[in-house]
Amino acid sequence: MNRRTFAMTLAAAAASAYCGSAIGEPVAARSEGSGYRMPDEGEPHVRTWMGFTSSRSIWGAELDAVQADLMRIASAIAQFEPVSMLVNGSAMAHAERLRAAVTHASRIQLVSASLDDLWLRDTGPVFVRRIGQRALRALDFNFNGWGGKQSHARDATVAAAIAAQVDIPLETVRLVLEGGALEVDGEGSAIIKESCVLNANRNPGKAKSEVEQVLKQALGLGRIIWLPGPAGGDITDGHTDFYARFAGPGRVVVSHDAHDDQGERDITQRHIDVLRKSRDAMGRALALTVIPVPRNPASPRADSDDFAAGYINYYLCNGGLVMPSFGDTAADRRARVALQALYPARKLVQLRIDALAAGGGGIHCATQQQPASRARVRAGITPAARHPGTT
């Protein structure tokens, strides 16, 4: 079983319960208004957060290979910035052994925590910064297992646990979604997929206008560009970060699949058509860079319909860009050249992540940036199930 085809096992916490400070009530009722904005991923980070899965029930025979992929991703990022990796207490010794075998190990912090799976982009907090200042706030979007598709009782606590760890105030947003659904340029523009955020398995009964109002308030947005489908195409219902990313003011890099695998040709072409007609929050027409998916991945895992073969799911860190390769020499090189042209000042690192891709995700899905601020990291994390210690 893997991330896309894991049998649905609804956890007791599947119905999200809103509590504490919340975003989403009428704007007039809130004194702070829209004083925060979600930064662009390319802005400086304090660190990257990751999760070290130890779930054999989810990953089966692929677990060891996935764990090795995760540690190699952490090592690649650690040459640019510190990495804090959440690890279930029972897996700590194994994580320590894998860390000892990679470069930049001293910059990879293992933090004992409680989690179900590895996808910190979706389960971790979304950080926003007060406009004109460096103060951060962490937002919790009520992770519900991608619409109740996977057990998530522990993953639902991760956002609050990380916020507590770094002493950043947490607010609960009155929407259900995941960080992989949100792509912003840091200047008030966002690209968001309708199939995920407007899906009844997350936000039943909410009109598009209502969702827009909450997101604009929470993330400091002036304009949302909505992309269509595919609902049900994968466990995420089509997260934005696999299809389209901002790559600078007025510039978007977008994936295209010309091979019509699982209907992706029509979907990716519709994305391109919508983006070509769109403008950002500053009124700029969008310049698009289209990167084709690899046609001939070298991995035998690529025969699976769940194999996430695409280059848009890269991750920006301080001075670096970490991106996948798939053993398709021509496609890998074409993608690298395109991204290096978009990010000329960054060092690009390309990694094979075949086991992770076989689970339907990629490098961006497995990471969550903490933007630079005055926050300091305490020693140890205290999620709902306490596992003291940090190594």
C-alpha positions as CSV (number, residue, x, y, z in Angstrom):
1,M,0.0,0.0,0.0
2,N,1.2,3.5,-0.6
3,R,0.1,7.1,-0.2
4,R,-2.4,7.1,-3.0
5,T,-3.9,3.6,-2.7
6,F,-3.9,3.2,1.1
7,A,-7.3,1.8,2.1
8,M,-9.5,4.4,3.8
9,T,-9.3,4.1,7.6
10,L,-11.1,7.0,9.2
11,A,-9.5,8.0,12.5
12,A,-11.7,9.1,15.4
13,A,-10.6,12.6,14.8
14,A,-11.6,12.7,11.2
15,A,-14.3,15.3,11.8
16,S,-12.3,18.5,12.5
17,A,-13.1,20.3,15.7
18,Y,-12.3,24.0,15.7
19,C,-11.0,25.4,19.0
20,G,-8.8,28.2,20.3
21,S,-8.0,31.3,18.3
22,A,-9.5,31.0,14.9
23,I,-9.5,32.7,11.5
24,G,-12.7,32.7,9.5
25,E,-15.3,34.6,11.4
26,P,-16.6,37.8,9.7
27,V,-13.8,40.3,9.1
28,A,-15.5,43.0,11.0
29,A,-15.4,40.9,14.2
30,R,-11.6,40.7,14.1
31,S,-9.4,43.5,15.4
32,E,-6.1,42.4,13.7
33,G,-7.6,42.4,10.2
34,S,-5.3,41.2,7.4
35,G,-2.0,42.2,8.9
36,Y,-0.2,39.0,8.0
37,R,1.0,37.6,4.7
38,M,2.3,34.2,3.7
39,P,5.9,34.7,2.5
40,D,7.2,33.3,-0.8
41,E,9.1,30.1,-0.3
42,G,12.3,31.7,-1.7
43,E,12.6,34.2,1.2
44,P,15.1,33.3,3.9
45,H,14.4,30.4,6.2
46,V,15.3,29.6,9.8
47,R,15.1,25.9,9.0
48,T,13.2,23.2,7.2
49,W,10.8,20.8,8.9
50,M,10.5,17.2,7.8
51,G,8.9,14.0,9.1
52,F,10.5,10.5,9.3
53,T,7.8,8.0,8.6
54,S,7.9,4.7,10.5
55,S,4.6,3.3,9.3
56,R,4.9,-0.2,7.8
57,S,1.1,-0.4,7.5
58,I,1.2,2.6,5.1
59,W,4.4,2.0,3.2
60,G,4.8,-1.8,3.4
61,A,8.0,-3.2,1.8
62,E,8.9,0.3,0.6
63,L,9.4,1.7,4.1
64,D,13.2,1.3,4.3
65,A,13.7,2.8,0.9
66,V,11.4,5.7,1.7
67,Q,13.3,6.4,4.9
68,A,16.6,6.4,3.0
69,D,15.1,8.9,0.5
70,L,14.0,11.2,3.3
71,M,17.4,11.3,4.9
72,R,19.1,12.0,1.6
73,I,16.7,14.9,1.0
74,A,17.5,16.2,4.5
75,S,21.2,15.9,3.8
76,A,20.8,17.9,0.5
77,I,18.9,20.6,2.3
78,A,21.2,20.7,5.2
79,Q,24.1,22.0,3.1
80,F,22.0,25.2,2.8
81,E,20.1,25.4,6.1
82,P,19.3,23.4,9.3
83,V,16.7,20.6,9.1
84,S,14.5,19.5,12.0
85,M,13.1,16.1,11.4
86,L,10.2,14.7,13.5
87,V,10.7,11.1,14.4
88,N,8.5,8.7,16.3
89,G,10.3,7.5,19.5
90,S,10.3,3.9,18.4
91,A,12.1,4.8,15.1
92,M,14.7,7.2,16.7
93,A,17.6,4.7,16.8
94,H,17.1,3.8,13.1
95,A,16.9,7.5,12.1
96,E,20.1,8.2,14.0
97,R,21.9,5.4,12.1
98,L,20.7,6.7,8.7
99,R,21.7,10.3,9.7
100,A,25.2,9.1,10.6
101,A,25.7,7.8,7.1
102,V,24.9,11.1,5.2
103,T,26.8,14.3,4.7
104,H,25.9,17.4,6.7
105,A,24.6,15.2,9.5
106,S,25.4,17.8,12.2
107,R,22.8,20.1,10.7
108,I,20.0,17.5,10.8
109,Q,18.2,17.6,14.2
110,L,16.1,14.6,15.1
111,V,13.1,15.6,17.2
112,S,11.1,13.0,19.0
113,A,7.4,13.5,18.1
114,S,4.2,11.7,17.3
115,L,3.2,11.3,13.7
116,D,1.4,9.0,11.3
117,D,3.2,9.7,8.1
118,L,5.9,11.9,6.5
119,W,4.1,14.6,4.6
120,L,5.0,17.8,6.6
121,R,4.0,20.1,3.7
122,D,0.4,19.0,4.5
123,T,0.4,18.3,8.2
124,G,2.8,21.0,9.4
125,P,1.8,24.6,10.1
126,V,1.7,27.3,7.4
127,F,3.7,30.3,8.6
128,V,2.7,33.8,7.9
129,R,4.6,37.0,8.7
130,R,3.2,40.3,10.0
131,I,3.5,42.8,7.1
132,G,6.5,45.1,7.5
133,Q,7.8,43.1,10.4
134,R,9.5,39.8,11.1
135,A,6.9,38.5,13.6
136,L,5.5,35.1,12.6
137,R,2.2,33.4,13.2
138,A,1.5,29.7,12.5
139,L,-1.7,28.6,10.9
140,D,-3.4,25.2,11.5
141,F,-5.7,24.2,8.6
142,N,-7.2,21.2,10.4
143,F,-5.6,18.3,8.6
144,N,-8.2,15.6,8.0
145,G,-6.2,12.9,6.1
146,W,-6.9,14.4,2.7
147,G,-10.6,14.2,3.1
148,G,-10.7,11.2,5.3
149,K,-8.6,8.9,3.1
150,Q,-5.9,8.0,5.6
151,S,-5.8,7.7,9.4
152,H,-4.4,10.9,10.8
153,A,-5.1,11.2,14.6
154,R,-1.4,12.0,15.3
155,D,-0.7,13.9,12.1
156,A,-3.6,16.2,13.1
157,T,-1.5,17.4,16.1
158,V,1.7,18.2,14.1
159,A,1.0,21.8,13.3
160,A,0.3,22.7,16.9
161,A,3.3,20.7,18.1
162,I,5.7,22.6,15.8
163,A,4.2,25.9,16.7
164,A,4.7,25.2,20.4
165,Q,8.2,24.0,19.8
166,V,9.3,27.3,18.2
167,D,7.2,29.5,20.4
168,I,5.1,31.0,17.6
169,P,1.5,31.8,18.2
170,L,-0.9,29.4,16.5
171,E,-4.3,30.2,14.9
172,T,-6.8,27.7,13.7
173,V,-8.3,28.6,10.3
174,R,-11.9,27.7,9.7
175,L,-11.1,25.8,6.6
176,V,-9.8,22.3,6.0
177,L,-6.9,22.0,3.5
178,E,-3.2,21.2,3.3
179,G,-0.1,23.2,2.6
180,G,0.5,21.5,-0.7
181,A,-2.7,23.1,-2.0
182,L,-1.3,26.6,-1.4
183,E,1.2,28.3,-3.8
184,V,1.9,32.0,-3.2
185,D,4.3,34.6,-4.5
186,G,4.7,36.6,-1.3
187,E,3.1,39.7,-3.0
188,G,-0.5,38.8,-2.5
189,S,-1.1,36.3,-5.2
190,A,-2.0,32.6,-4.9
191,I,-2.6,29.6,-7.1
192,I,-5.0,27.1,-5.6
193,K,-6.7,24.0,-6.9
194,E,-10.5,23.9,-6.8
195,S,-10.5,20.1,-6.7
196,C,-8.8,20.1,-3.3
197,V,-9.9,23.2,-1.4
198,L,-13.5,23.4,-2.7
199,N,-14.0,19.6,-2.3
200,A,-16.9,18.5,-0.1
201,N,-14.5,16.0,1.7
202,R,-12.8,19.0,3.2
203,N,-15.1,22.1,3.2
204,P,-18.7,20.9,2.7
205,G,-21.3,23.6,2.2
206,K,-18.8,26.4,1.8
207,A,-19.2,28.6,-1.2
208,K,-16.2,29.6,-3.3
209,S,-16.6,33.3,-2.2
210,E,-16.6,32.3,1.4
211,V,-13.4,30.2,1.0
212,E,-11.8,33.1,-0.8
213,Q,-12.6,35.5,1.9
214,V,-11.1,33.3,4.6
215,L,-8.0,32.6,2.6
216,K,-7.4,36.2,1.7
217,Q,-7.7,37.2,5.3
218,A,-5.5,34.4,6.6
219,L,-2.7,34.6,4.0
220,G,-2.8,38.3,3.1
221,L,-3.9,37.7,-0.5
222,G,-5.2,40.1,-3.0
223,R,-5.9,37.6,-5.8
224,I,-6.5,33.9,-6.0
225,I,-6.0,32.1,-9.3
226,W,-8.1,28.9,-9.2
227,L,-7.0,25.9,-11.3
228,P,-9.4,23.0,-12.1
229,G,-9.3,19.3,-11.2
230,P,-8.6,16.5,-10.9
231,A,-10.7,15.6,-7.9
232,G,-10.1,12.0,-6.9
233,G,-7.1,11.7,-9.2
234,D,-4.9,11.0,-6.2
235,I,-5.1,11.1,-2.5
236,T,-4.6,14.9,-2.4
237,D,-7.3,15.6,-5.0
238,G,-4.6,17.4,-7.0
239,H,-2.4,19.6,-5.0
240,T,-1.1,22.7,-6.6
241,D,2.6,22.1,-5.8
242,F,2.7,19.2,-8.3
243,Y,1.4,21.3,-11.1
244,A,2.3,25.0,-10.9
245,R,4.7,27.2,-8.8
246,F,5.5,30.9,-8.7
247,A,9.1,31.4,-9.8
248,G,9.4,35.1,-9.3
249,P,7.3,38.2,-9.7
250,G,4.8,37.6,-12.5
251,R,6.4,34.3,-13.4
252,V,5.0,30.7,-13.1
253,V,6.6,27.4,-13.8
254,V,4.0,24.8,-14.8
255,S,4.0,21.0,-15.5
256,H,2.8,19.5,-18.8
257,D,2.1,15.9,-19.5
258,A,1.8,15.4,-23.3
259,H,1.2,11.6,-23.0
260,D,-2.4,11.5,-21.7
261,D,-1.5,9.2,-18.8
262,Q,-4.6,9.1,-16.6
263,G,-6.0,12.2,-18.3
264,E,-3.1,14.3,-17.2
265,R,-2.6,15.8,-20.7
266,D,-6.0,17.6,-20.6
267,I,-5.6,18.6,-17.0
268,T,-2.2,20.2,-17.4
269,Q,-3.2,21.9,-20.7
270,R,-6.2,23.4,-18.9
271,H,-3.8,24.7,-16.2
272,I,-1.7,26.4,-18.9
273,D,-4.7,27.9,-20.6
274,V,-6.0,29.4,-17.3
275,L,-2.6,30.7,-16.3
276,R,-2.0,32.4,-19.6
277,K,-5.3,34.4,-19.2
278,S,-4.6,35.3,-15.6
279,R,-3.0,38.2,-13.8
280,D,-1.4,38.4,-10.4
281,A,-2.3,40.6,-7.5
282,M,-0.1,43.4,-9.0
283,G,-2.0,43.3,-12.3
284,R,0.9,41.6,-14.2
285,A,0.2,39.0,-16.9
286,L,2.0,35.8,-16.0
287,A,5.0,34.6,-18.0
288,L,5.0,30.8,-18.1
289,T,7.8,28.3,-18.2
290,V,6.4,24.9,-19.2
291,I,8.4,21.8,-18.0
292,P,7.4,18.5,-19.5
293,V,7.2,15.4,-17.2
294,P,9.7,12.6,-17.9
295,R,8.6,10.2,-20.5
296,N,11.0,7.4,-19.7
297,P,11.7,7.2,-15.9
298,A,14.4,4.6,-15.3
299,S,12.9,3.1,-12.1
300,P,10.8,-0.1,-12.2
301,R,8.6,1.7,-9.7
302,A,7.5,4.0,-12.5
303,D,5.2,1.3,-13.9
304,S,2.8,2.1,-11.0
305,D,0.0,4.5,-11.8
306,D,0.8,6.2,-8.5
307,F,4.4,7.1,-9.4
308,A,4.6,10.9,-9.1
309,A,7.0,11.8,-12.0
310,G,7.3,15.6,-12.4
311,Y,9.7,18.3,-11.8
312,I,7.5,21.1,-10.3
313,N,7.6,19.6,-6.8
314,Y,11.1,21.1,-6.1
315,Y,12.0,22.8,-2.8
316,L,13.7,26.2,-2.3
317,C,16.0,26.6,0.6
318,N,18.6,29.3,1.5
319,G,20.7,29.7,-1.6
320,G,19.6,26.3,-3.0
321,L,17.0,24.4,-5.0
322,V,16.5,20.7,-4.4
323,M,14.7,18.9,-7.2
324,P,14.1,15.3,-8.4
325,S,15.6,13.3,-11.2
326,F,14.1,10.1,-12.6
327,G,16.8,8.5,-14.7
328,D,15.3,10.0,-17.9
329,T,18.6,11.7,-19.0
330,A,17.1,14.1,-21.5
331,A,14.1,15.1,-19.4
332,D,16.1,15.4,-16.2
333,R,18.6,17.7,-18.0
334,R,15.9,19.8,-19.7
335,A,14.1,20.4,-16.3
336,R,17.4,21.3,-14.6
337,V,18.4,23.8,-17.3
338,A,14.9,25.4,-17.1
339,L,14.9,25.7,-13.4
340,Q,18.5,27.0,-13.3
341,A,17.5,29.7,-15.8
342,L,14.7,30.7,-13.5
343,Y,16.8,30.6,-10.4
344,P,20.3,31.6,-11.6
345,A,21.6,32.6,-8.1
346,R,20.7,29.2,-6.5
347,K,22.7,26.0,-6.4
348,L,20.7,23.2,-7.8
349,V,20.8,19.7,-6.3
350,Q,19.1,16.9,-8.2
351,L,18.2,13.6,-6.4
352,R,16.7,10.3,-7.2
353,I,13.6,9.8,-5.0
354,D,12.1,6.8,-6.6
355,A,10.6,5.2,-3.5
356,L,9.0,8.5,-2.3
357,A,7.7,9.1,-5.8
358,A,6.1,5.7,-5.8
359,G,4.1,6.8,-2.8
360,G,2.6,9.7,-4.9
361,G,4.7,12.5,-3.6
362,G,7.9,14.4,-3.8
363,I,10.5,16.6,-2.2
364,H,8.2,19.6,-1.7
365,C,5.5,17.4,-0.2
366,A,8.0,16.1,2.4
367,T,9.2,19.5,3.6
368,Q,7.9,22.7,5.3
369,Q,9.8,25.9,5.6
370,Q,10.0,28.0,8.7
371,P,10.6,31.6,7.5
372,A,13.2,33.7,9.1
373,S,12.1,35.4,12.3
374,R,13.3,36.1,15.9
375,A,11.8,32.8,17.0
376,R,14.2,30.3,18.7
377,V,13.9,26.6,18.8
378,R,13.6,25.0,22.2
379,A,15.2,21.6,22.9
380,G,12.4,19.0,22.5
381,I,8.9,18.9,21.1
382,T,5.7,18.2,23.0
383,P,2.9,16.9,20.7
384,A,-0.1,15.2,22.1
385,A,1.8,12.0,22.8
386,R,4.9,13.1,24.6
387,H,8.3,11.7,23.5
388,P,10.9,13.8,25.1
389,G,14.3,14.4,23.6
390,T,16.1,15.8,20.6
391,T,19.3,14.6,19.1
